[in-house]
Amino acid sequence: MEVIVSDQQPQTAAAKAFLAAGAKKMLIGGDWSEAESGERLDSRDPANDSVLGSVPRGGAADVDKAVKAARQAFDNGVWRNMTPDDRGRILWKVAELIESNIDELAELETLDQGKPLFVGRWAEIPGAAMQFRYFAGLTSKIQGETITPSINYQPPGKNIFAYTQKEPIGVVGAITPWNSPLVLEAMKIAPCLAAGCSMILKPAEDTSLTAIRLGELILEAGVPEGVFNIVTGLGPEAGQALVEHPDVDKITFTGSTATGRTILETAARSNLKKVALELGGKSPSIVMDDAEMDIAIPGVANAIFFNTGQVCVAGSRLYIHKAVYDKVLAGVADIATNMKLGHGLDPDVQIGPLVNRTQADRVKGYIDGGIAAGAEVVVGGEQCGDTGNFITPTVIANTRQDMSIVQEEIFGPVVVAAPIDSIDDVPAMANASRYGLAASVWTQDISRATRLASAIKAGTVWINCHLMFDASLPIGGYKESGWSRDSGIQAIDHYLETKTVCAVV
């Protein structure tokens, strides 16, 4: 398939000014800094490989400076001792600033990551603002509880008074991925700051521009110097140093299961710092014979092709009841065939490039491996465009459960389809994966839907929808899809310690 990528430029004056302002710097202790090494990394537009700018290649020395700044800000109490209401007001201001700069942020995200503009403008950037607004409201809801223990050996005439109190965990290191940079960063930053912690953010090296812009907005909102810091750089350098640092109290990470396992092992060797992991997925979409086809067919197509399939909860396994298998498969294939590929700033584009050539080659390798194993490409399967970063929306049939394309996370616009005979087949097929991040069930029978939702081992199950997100809804997985949860009330607890106080009075 031919992909014509015209010379797309941002339309907002703010985005143009941000890119024209020159090389970006890291945020450490309230100051914008170069890396100690002086080295830099190019930030490229994945649609045409043009250089957008550069960011510092931070390393261990820069991480150490950032951790010291974060520790000083935490220990002096400038943020954690602020009244909850005042912290909430500042976080609310961050949300307002994101919304007032939404067009600029969306264009920067598209240029840096490749996603179609509508994905950032109407879903992800508003979602980032929502995170800050939601957790701004929770700053005043952090509370312990009184407990009546059954201790029967207190001194005569005395009572036991016991209670718990919640305290911020301390200095947090956040390592975030490249697929949805700003909203996934917000999912870490907002609850962390709401809890009263300080943070060092290590954004993905391929997509650091909106993280830097967000840092500017966070300072503008009034977050004190040193409370929020950014160190850009490579994972094995800056990320590794952050995980190893003995004065970091917690690491929160979103990314691959393999990297998550490495982080966990490193954290255990250093200071047994707490770790939260939101990892890979191979989420099933299950279409039953009574599904409302006008909703189900575009729904399962969107579940895999949204953001070019670079979504951890993408519906990459499609199980279809045999009575409607041909109809659903043809419908999804028709949608895939008619999607326009190109530069994300083109308003007609529905599928942008993969984030870089390495990722595109990886996705194509999975497709070729599936064909070699006997699978059939119904539509798509091509790697195209001048950069080689484009993969055509791909539907694959004639699959087996033991195939790599069925078992492994591809992280591209590739869905594998298989028929099911009855509802009794669904749990075993859906759960035949080392992942358990999300799933969707498409049926008009609410009893059937809720039974399947209970039987599927996944952190999120959508019914007659997919990719429905809200700051109030916890996100996380079972099995090798990770530990803990982002978003929702539970998320703030991951940045808090519970202290028990027991007194004889």
SVG drawing of the C-alpha trace seen along z (x, -y; Angstrom):
<svg xmlns="http://www.w3.org/2000/svg" viewBox="-30 -32 60 57">
<polyline fill="none" stroke="black" stroke-width="0.4" points="0.0,0.0 1.3,-3.5 1.6,-5.9 2.0,-9.6 3.3,-11.7 3.1,-15.3 5.2,-17.9 2.9,-18.4 3.6,-21.3 1.9,-22.3 -0.8,-24.8 -0.8,-26.3 1.6,-29.2 2.5,-27.7 3.6,-24.4 5.6,-26.2 7.2,-28.3 8.0,-25.3 9.8,-23.5 11.6,-26.7 12.9,-27.5 15.7,-25.1 17.2,-22.2 15.2,-21.1 16.6,-20.6 15.8,-18.5 14.0,-19.8 16.0,-19.3 15.3,-21.2 13.3,-23.8 16.1,-24.6 16.3,-23.5 19.6,-21.6 21.8,-19.9 23.1,-16.4 26.4,-16.2 27.8,-14.3 26.7,-17.1 25.3,-14.4 21.8,-14.7 19.2,-12.5 17.3,-13.4 13.5,-13.5 12.2,-12.4 8.9,-12.6 8.2,-8.8 6.1,-9.6 9.0,-11.1 12.1,-10.7 12.7,-14.4 14.4,-15.8 12.0,-17.8 14.6,-18.7 16.8,-17.1 16.7,-16.3 19.6,-15.7 20.9,-12.1 20.7,-12.0 22.7,-9.4 23.4,-8.3 24.9,-11.7 21.8,-13.5 19.5,-11.0 21.5,-11.5 21.0,-15.3 17.3,-14.9 16.9,-12.5 18.7,-14.9 16.4,-17.7 13.4,-15.6 14.6,-14.3 15.3,-17.9 11.9,-19.0 10.2,-16.1 12.2,-16.4 11.6,-20.2 7.9,-19.6 7.3,-22.4 4.7,-20.2 3.7,-17.4 3.0,-19.8 0.9,-22.1 -2.8,-21.9 -4.6,-19.3 -6.8,-22.0 -3.9,-24.0 -2.3,-21.0 -5.6,-20.3 -5.9,-23.8 -2.5,-23.5 -3.2,-20.2 -6.5,-21.6 -4.6,-24.4 -2.4,-21.9 -5.6,-20.4 -6.7,-23.9 -3.3,-24.6 -3.4,-21.3 -6.9,-22.2 -5.9,-25.7 -2.9,-24.4 -4.7,-21.3 -4.2,-22.0 -0.5,-22.6 0.0,-19.5 -2.0,-17.4 0.1,-18.5 3.4,-18.0 2.2,-14.5 1.4,-13.6 4.7,-14.9 6.7,-13.1 4.8,-9.8 3.0,-9.6 -0.6,-9.1 -3.5,-10.6 -4.3,-14.1 -7.8,-13.1 -6.4,-10.5 -4.5,-13.1 -6.8,-16.0 -10.1,-14.3 -9.0,-11.3 -5.6,-11.4 -4.8,-15.0 -8.3,-15.5 -7.6,-12.3 -4.4,-13.8 -6.3,-16.8 -8.9,-14.6 -6.3,-12.7 -5.1,-15.9 -8.6,-17.1 -9.7,-13.8 -6.7,-13.5 -7.0,-17.2 -10.3,-16.2 -8.7,-13.4 -6.1,-15.4 -8.6,-16.2 -9.9,-12.6 -6.7,-10.9 -7.5,-9.7 -6.8,-6.9 -9.2,-5.2 -9.7,-4.4 -9.5,-0.8 -10.9,1.0 -8.4,3.8 -9.0,6.8 -5.9,6.4 -6.7,7.7 -3.5,7.0 -3.4,3.3 -2.8,1.8 -5.8,1.8 -8.0,-1.3 -6.5,-2.1 -7.8,-1.9 -6.3,-1.3 -6.6,-4.0 -5.4,-2.9 -5.6,-4.5 -3.9,-4.6 -2.6,-7.5 -1.6,-7.8 1.7,-9.3 3.3,-10.0 5.8,-7.3 8.6,-9.8 10.6,-10.1 9.1,-8.3 10.7,-7.4 8.3,-7.1 9.3,-5.5 6.8,-5.8 6.3,-4.4 6.1,-6.0 2.7,-4.9 0.5,-7.4 3.1,-9.6 1.2,-12.5 -1.8,-10.7 0.3,-7.8 2.6,-10.3 -0.4,-12.1 -1.6,-8.8 1.6,-8.6 2.2,-12.2 -1.3,-13.2 -1.8,-10.6 1.9,-10.8 1.7,-14.6 -1.8,-14.4 -0.4,-12.0 2.3,-14.6 5.3,-12.8 8.0,-14.2 8.8,-12.6 11.5,-12.1 10.0,-11.3 12.0,-9.4 9.9,-9.6 10.5,-7.4 13.5,-8.5 11.4,-8.4 8.7,-10.7 10.0,-13.2 8.7,-16.5 5.3,-16.7 6.8,-15.6 9.0,-18.7 6.1,-20.9 4.1,-19.4 7.0,-20.2 6.7,-23.8 3.0,-23.8 3.5,-22.1 5.9,-24.8 3.5,-27.5 0.7,-26.0 2.7,-26.5 4.2,-23.1 7.3,-24.0 10.8,-23.5 12.2,-20.1 8.8,-18.4 8.6,-17.4 11.7,-16.6 12.4,-15.3 15.4,-13.3 15.4,-12.4 17.6,-9.7 17.8,-6.0 16.3,-3.3 19.4,-1.3 21.2,-4.5 18.8,-7.0 16.1,-4.4 18.5,-1.9 20.1,-4.5 16.7,-5.6 15.7,-2.1 19.1,-1.4 19.2,-4.7 19.1,-3.9 17.3,-7.2 14.3,-6.4 11.4,-5.0 9.2,-3.7 9.3,-3.0 6.2,-3.1 6.6,-1.7 4.4,-1.2 5.8,0.8 6.8,4.3 6.7,7.3 10.3,8.1 11.4,4.6 9.1,4.8 10.8,8.0 14.2,6.4 13.0,3.4 11.7,5.7 14.9,7.7 17.0,4.5 14.8,2.9 15.1,6.0 18.9,5.9 19.1,2.2 17.0,1.1 13.9,3.2 12.0,0.1 8.4,0.6 7.5,1.2 4.2,0.7 4.1,2.3 1.5,1.9 2.8,4.3 1.9,6.0 -1.3,7.4 -2.9,9.7 -6.5,8.7 -9.3,10.8 -12.5,9.4 -15.3,11.9 -18.2,11.4 -21.2,13.7 -23.9,14.6 -26.4,12.2 -24.1,9.1 -25.4,5.9 -23.4,6.0 -23.6,2.2 -21.8,1.6 -19.7,4.8 -17.9,4.7 -16.7,1.1 -16.1,1.6 -13.7,4.5 -12.0,2.8 -11.4,-0.3 -10.2,1.9 -7.1,2.9 -6.6,0.1 -6.9,-2.9 -3.5,-4.6 -2.2,-2.2 -2.6,0.7 0.0,-0.8 -2.2,-0.3 -1.5,2.0 -5.1,3.0 -5.7,3.3 -8.1,6.0 -5.5,8.0 -7.2,11.5 -10.7,11.7 -12.9,14.7 -16.1,14.8 -19.1,17.1 -19.1,19.4 -22.7,18.3 -21.4,14.8 -17.8,15.5 -17.8,14.7 -19.8,11.6 -17.7,10.1 -14.4,11.1 -15.5,9.5 -16.7,6.4 -13.4,5.8 -11.4,6.6 -13.5,4.0 -12.8,1.3 -9.1,2.2 -9.0,1.9 -10.5,-1.5 -8.5,-3.2 -6.2,-6.0 -2.5,-5.8 -0.4,-8.9 1.0,-11.7 -1.0,-12.1 -1.4,-15.8 -3.4,-15.1 -7.0,-15.3 -8.2,-12.5 -5.6,-10.0 -6.8,-7.1 -3.6,-5.1 -0.3,-6.8 3.2,-5.3 4.7,-3.0 6.9,-5.0 10.1,-4.0 11.6,-1.5 12.6,1.0 9.0,1.3 7.7,1.5 10.3,4.2 9.2,6.1 5.6,6.0 6.3,7.1 8.4,10.0 5.4,11.2 3.2,11.1 5.7,13.0 6.2,15.5 2.4,16.1 2.3,16.7 5.2,19.2 3.3,21.0 0.2,21.4 -1.9,18.4 -3.7,16.5 -3.6,12.8 -7.1,11.7 -6.1,8.1 -3.0,5.9 0.3,7.3 2.4,4.8 5.2,2.6 5.3,-0.6 6.1,-4.3 9.5,-5.9 10.5,-5.4 9.3,-1.9 7.4,-2.8 3.9,-2.2 2.1,1.2 -1.2,1.6 -4.1,2.6 -3.9,6.3 -6.5,9.1 -5.1,12.6 -7.3,15.8 -6.6,19.6 -4.8,19.2 -4.0,21.7 -3.7,20.9 0.0,22.0 1.1,19.5 3.4,16.7 1.1,14.1 -1.7,15.4 0.4,15.6 2.8,12.6 2.1,8.9 2.7,7.5 1.9,3.8 0.8,2.8 -2.4,2.8 -2.6,6.6 -5.6,8.7 -5.7,12.5 -9.2,14.1 -10.6,17.5 -14.1,19.0 -15.7,20.2 -18.5,22.8 -20.3,21.7 -20.1,19.6 -18.6,22.6 -15.4,22.3 -14.8,18.6 -13.1,18.7 -10.5,21.3 -9.7,19.5 -9.7,16.0 -7.5,17.1 -5.0,19.1 -2.5,16.3 0.2,15.3 -1.3,11.8 -4.5,10.6 -4.8,6.9 -8.2,6.4 -11.0,8.0 -14.2,7.1 -17.5,9.1 -20.0,8.2 -23.5,9.6 -27.0,8.3 -27.6,10.9 -26.6,9.2 -26.6,12.5 -24.2,14.0 -22.0,10.9 -21.6,10.8 -20.9,14.5 -18.1,14.1 -16.8,11.0 -16.5,13.0 -14.8,15.9 -12.2,13.9 -9.0,13.3 -8.3,9.7 -8.0,6.4 -10.7,4.8 -13.6,6.3 -15.6,4.1 -19.1,5.1 -20.3,3.9 -17.4,1.5 -13.6,1.4 -11.0,-1.3 -13.4,-3.1 -11.2,-5.1 -11.8,-7.5 -9.7,-8.7 -12.1,-7.0 -11.6,-3.5 -8.7,-1.5 -6.3,-0.2 -4.0,2.8 -3.7,6.5 -3.7,10.0 -0.9,12.5 2.1,11.1 0.3,7.9 1.6,6.4 1.0,5.3 -1.1,2.6 -3.4,0.1 -3.3,-3.3 -6.3,-5.6 -9.1,-5.3 -9.1,-5.7 -6.8,-2.8 -4.0,-4.5 -3.4,-7.1 -2.9,-4.4 0.2,-3.2 1.9,-6.4 1.1,-6.3 2.4,-4.4 0.0,-3.3 1.2,-3.9 -0.5,-2.3 -0.4,-4.2 -1.4,-2.3 -1.5,-4.1 -2.4,-3.2 -4.5,-6.2"/>
</svg>
